[in-house]
Amino acid sequence: MANYTTRDIEALAGEIGEQIYIDVAKWHLYLADAHLHLTVAQKVYPLLADDALNERELVQILQDIPVKLGGGKLELPVLDLIPDKCLQNLLALLLEYQQNI
């Protein structure tokens, strides 16, 4: 298992937050603005560090991250809010990042 620091996770979170968004009524809300980037980075980084991330793992991680809507009246997995194209961009970003660590 590779060693990693909070700084490593924050660097990844920064990239995710600036490039990946959720789509709400055709509005693109970047994960940094939605305060979801750090959560995603914290969940995926251990798999990146162990060279174990793949699309199936990523989908499961995103399925398990809840997003509260309407003041908590409704909760959806972040996976359901990320457009397919953006999901593919996230996977590409993560796989590239994995190669560089």
C-alpha positions as CSV (number, residue, x, y, z in Angstrom):
1,M,0.0,0.0,0.0
2,A,1.4,3.4,-1.0
3,N,1.8,6.2,1.5
4,Y,-0.1,9.4,0.8
5,T,-0.7,12.7,2.7
6,T,-3.5,15.1,3.2
7,R,-1.7,17.4,0.7
8,D,-1.9,14.6,-1.9
9,I,-5.6,14.3,-1.4
10,E,-6.2,18.0,-1.5
11,A,-4.2,18.3,-4.8
12,L,-6.4,15.7,-6.3
13,A,-9.5,17.3,-4.9
14,G,-8.5,20.6,-6.5
15,E,-8.4,19.0,-9.9
16,I,-11.6,17.1,-9.5
17,G,-13.4,20.2,-8.1
18,E,-12.4,22.4,-11.1
19,Q,-13.1,19.9,-13.9
20,I,-16.0,17.7,-12.8
21,Y,-19.6,18.9,-12.3
22,I,-23.1,17.8,-11.4
23,D,-25.9,18.8,-13.7
24,V,-29.0,20.3,-12.0
25,A,-31.7,21.6,-14.4
26,K,-29.0,22.1,-17.0
27,W,-26.9,24.1,-14.5
28,H,-23.3,22.9,-14.2
29,L,-22.4,23.0,-10.5
30,Y,-18.7,22.1,-10.2
31,L,-17.9,19.7,-7.4
32,A,-15.7,22.3,-5.7
33,D,-18.7,24.7,-5.5
34,A,-20.9,21.8,-4.3
35,H,-18.4,21.0,-1.6
36,L,-18.1,17.4,-2.9
37,H,-14.6,17.4,-4.4
38,L,-12.8,16.6,-1.2
39,T,-15.2,13.7,-0.4
40,V,-14.7,12.2,-3.8
41,A,-10.9,12.6,-3.6
42,Q,-10.8,11.0,-0.1
43,K,-12.8,8.0,-1.3
44,V,-10.8,7.4,-4.5
45,Y,-7.3,8.3,-3.5
46,P,-6.6,5.0,-1.6
47,L,-7.5,3.1,-4.7
48,L,-5.3,5.3,-6.8
49,A,-2.4,4.8,-4.5
50,D,-2.8,1.1,-4.6
51,D,-3.2,1.1,-8.4
52,A,-6.7,-0.5,-8.0
53,L,-9.1,2.1,-9.5
54,N,-11.3,1.0,-12.4
55,E,-14.6,2.2,-13.8
56,R,-16.6,-0.3,-11.7
57,E,-14.9,0.9,-8.5
58,L,-15.4,4.5,-9.4
59,V,-19.1,4.0,-10.1
60,Q,-19.5,2.2,-6.7
61,I,-17.8,5.0,-4.9
62,L,-20.0,7.7,-6.5
63,Q,-23.1,5.6,-5.8
64,D,-22.2,5.7,-2.1
65,I,-21.7,9.5,-1.8
66,P,-25.1,11.1,-0.9
67,V,-26.1,14.6,-2.0
68,K,-28.9,16.3,-0.1
69,L,-31.3,18.3,-2.2
70,G,-34.1,20.6,-1.2
71,G,-32.7,21.3,2.3
72,G,-32.4,17.5,2.9
73,K,-35.9,16.6,1.7
74,L,-34.3,14.4,-1.0
75,E,-31.1,12.6,-1.2
76,L,-29.5,11.2,-4.4
77,P,-26.1,9.6,-5.0
78,V,-23.6,11.9,-6.7
79,L,-23.4,9.3,-9.4
80,D,-27.0,10.2,-10.5
81,L,-26.1,13.8,-10.8
82,I,-22.9,13.6,-12.9
83,P,-23.6,13.4,-16.6
84,D,-22.1,10.4,-18.4
85,K,-19.6,12.5,-20.4
86,C,-18.4,14.0,-17.1
87,L,-18.1,10.6,-15.5
88,Q,-15.9,9.5,-18.3
89,N,-13.8,12.7,-17.9
90,L,-13.5,11.9,-14.2
91,L,-12.3,8.4,-14.9
92,A,-9.8,9.7,-17.4
93,L,-8.6,12.3,-14.9
94,L,-8.2,9.7,-12.2
95,L,-6.4,7.2,-14.3
96,E,-4.0,9.8,-15.5
97,Y,-3.4,10.9,-12.0
98,Q,-2.9,7.3,-10.9
99,Q,-0.1,6.9,-13.5
100,N,1.7,10.0,-12.0
101,I,1.8,9.0,-8.4
